[in-house]
Amino acid sequence: MGRTHHYNLVKLYGFCFESSLRALVYEFMVNGSLDYHLFKTNKRDMIGFEKLHEIALGTGRGIAYLHEECPQRIVHYDIKPGNILLDSNFCAKVADFGLAKLCNRDKTHISMTRGRGTPGYAAPELWMPLPVTHKCDVYSYGMLLFEIIGRRRNMDVTLGDSQQWFPIWAWAKYEKKQLNDLMIVCGIEEKDQELVENMLKVALCCVQYRPETRPVMSIVVKMLEGALEIPEPLNPFSHLLSGVNETGDSLVRIAWNVSGSDMSSSEMVTKSMVVTKTPIMKRHEITMASI
């Protein structure tokens, strides 16, 4: 990591490896991590959507650099608000590479000996016997976008059943063309609605169940910048009900992978308990032990 240099990656200054102390020394980020600012109880103190869009873009650029510009591709495996640090100008810096892995670009899949990532953010293939690629970071980034849009944790069991898992509720509103309901619930002002709608469409594209139907990160960045038109996303949650929808998959694969040769929801915390299953994990009877 000491040889990686990008504006949206936290800088590694040095390390200590002694019998009494093992430590990495990173640059200090005065505004802490993104989760501190997203999940405040006082909504008036939250960051505005224009700045949140910049943070999302910076995070996407940092991940795109890891995937597509480093001599060896770096897969982060743990993209989430707690690992996005903010400097004095609230510029995003991707941090915490404890689970990251180097992989050669000529390999389309990554060998895994165990599950990685944080439940709720980790892509389905990380917890099931499915091929793993760098697209697992794209999925996690999509879940991050949902939390930026809602300015809440993706899973909140204190809410009504329909809103407990924000991504699937947001998809339902998008599919039924009821985005005005989402804007009201999330407290999004009229001036920010177009920006948020675009972020939502990108998030839905990123969390597609099959890795090959997710865009590469450079495409994600271009869509958020407005340099590429955002296509109508497929239903990313159809597998929870009746299996994966194959319609249009071949066209999506071609569109998403033009810049690379390739085929990843939150820490669901409430005041009194830790929720250790997402809908995907429940369907496949996967449970993570809470610490």
Secondary structure, 3 states (H helix, E strand, C coil): CCCCCCCCECCEEEEEECCCCEEEEECCCCCCEHHHHHCCCCHHHCCCHHHHHHHHHHHHHHHHHHHHCCCCEEECCCCCHHHEEECCCCCEEECCCCCCEEECCCCCCCCCCCCCCCCCCCCHHHCCCCCCCCHHHHHHHHHHHHHHHHCCCCECCCCCHHHCEHHHHHHHHHHCCCHHHHHHHCCCCHHHHHHHHHHHHHHHHHCCCCHHHCCCHHHHHHHHHCCCCCCCCCCCCHHHCCCCCCCCHHHHHHHHCCCCCCCCCCCCECCCCECCCCHHHHHCCCCCCCC
